[in-house]
Amino acid sequence: MGENNVIKKILMTMAALIAFFFGDDPAVVKFVYALIICQSFDIITGIFKMLYLKEKFDYRFFFAGIMKKIMMLVAVSFGYFLDIFQILGTQLNVCFETAFAAAFITVELISIISNFKMVGLSLPLIEKYVKLD
């Protein structure tokens, strides 16, 4: 019973942090969730690539990548705060948070596709339009 309360509190805290840092507009938050999912897949495919190529695990490289992903989320959060200031008095009609998230989703998808290519999975339809490596 005690473990369930701890898990509920952790999930509620995570939801509150997401709402604070990324807003509560469902359409925009979906971009944030999509970015987090893409980041997770990029980490997983990167680990599979490392194992496939029999490379040694480099902690510095791994944590540098994690820090870049955290900075992407910080940039998206910064976009949310730019949107708040925009609502408070400027005439711009731009959704910075969505724009930042969409740009970073694109970066993550290219990285995932590159990881696929490195392990020998050919994606000719995508490779026709996106130059990898």
C-alpha positions in Angstrom: 0.0 0.0 0.0 2.8 2.4 0.8 4.6 1.8 -2.5 1.4 2.8 -4.4 1.3 6.1 -2.6 4.9 6.8 -3.4 4.4 6.0 -7.1 1.3 8.2 -7.2 3.2 11.0 -5.6 6.0 10.7 -8.1 3.6 10.6 -11.0 1.7 13.6 -9.7 5.0 15.5 -9.2 6.1 14.7 -12.7 2.7 15.9 -14.1 2.9 19.1 -12.1 6.5 19.8 -13.4 5.5 19.1 -17.0 2.5 21.5 -16.6 4.7 24.2 -15.0 7.6 23.9 -17.5 5.7 23.1 -20.6 2.2 24.5 -20.1 -1.1 22.7 -20.0 -2.3 23.1 -23.6 -2.9 19.5 -24.7 -2.0 20.2 -28.3 1.4 21.6 -27.3 2.1 19.1 -24.6 1.7 16.3 -27.2 4.8 17.7 -29.0 6.7 17.6 -25.7 5.6 14.0 -25.1 6.6 13.2 -28.7 10.0 14.7 -28.2 10.6 12.7 -25.0 9.5 9.5 -26.8 11.9 10.3 -29.7 14.7 11.0 -27.3 14.1 7.7 -25.6 14.1 5.8 -28.9 17.3 7.6 -29.9 19.0 6.5 -26.7 17.8 2.9 -27.2 18.8 2.7 -30.9 22.1 4.3 -30.0 22.8 1.6 -27.4 21.8 -1.1 -30.0 24.2 0.5 -32.5 27.0 0.4 -29.9 26.3 -3.2 -29.2 26.0 -4.1 -32.9 29.3 -2.4 -33.8 30.9 -3.9 -30.7 32.1 -0.5 -29.5 33.2 0.1 -25.9 30.7 2.0 -23.8 31.9 5.6 -23.4 30.4 7.2 -20.3 31.5 10.7 -21.3 29.9 10.4 -24.7 26.7 8.9 -23.2 26.3 11.5 -20.6 27.1 14.3 -23.1 24.2 13.0 -25.2 21.9 12.9 -22.2 22.9 16.5 -21.3 22.1 17.5 -24.9 18.7 15.9 -24.6 18.0 17.7 -21.3 19.1 21.0 -22.9 16.6 20.3 -25.7 13.8 20.1 -23.1 15.1 23.3 -21.4 15.0 25.0 -24.8 11.4 23.9 -25.3 10.5 25.1 -21.8 12.1 28.4 -22.6 9.9 28.5 -25.7 6.9 28.1 -23.4 7.9 31.0 -21.3 8.5 33.1 -24.4 4.9 32.2 -25.4 3.7 33.4 -21.9 5.4 36.7 -22.4 4.0 37.0 -25.9 0.5 36.6 -24.5 1.2 39.2 -21.9 1.7 42.0 -24.4 3.6 41.5 -27.6 2.0 41.3 -31.0 3.9 38.2 -32.2 1.7 35.3 -33.2 4.2 32.5 -32.9 4.2 29.4 -30.8 7.8 29.1 -29.8 7.3 26.0 -27.7 5.8 24.0 -30.5 8.4 25.3 -33.0 11.3 24.3 -30.7 9.8 20.9 -30.0 9.1 20.2 -33.7 12.7 21.2 -34.6 14.1 18.9 -31.9 11.8 16.0 -32.9 13.2 16.3 -36.4 16.8 16.2 -35.1 16.0 13.1 -33.0 14.3 11.3 -35.9 17.3 11.9 -38.1 19.5 10.5 -35.4 17.3 7.4 -35.0 17.3 6.8 -38.8 21.1 7.2 -38.8 21.3 4.6 -36.0 19.2 2.2 -38.1 21.5 2.7 -41.1 24.6 2.1 -38.9 23.3 -1.4 -38.0 22.5 -2.3 -41.6 18.8 -1.4 -41.8 18.2 0.3 -45.1 15.4 2.8 -45.4 15.6 3.8 -49.1 12.4 5.9 -49.1 13.7 8.1 -46.2 17.3 8.1 -47.4 16.1 9.5 -50.7 15.0 12.7 -49.0 17.3 12.9 -46.0 21.1 12.9 -46.3 22.6 10.8 -43.5 26.3 11.0 -42.4 
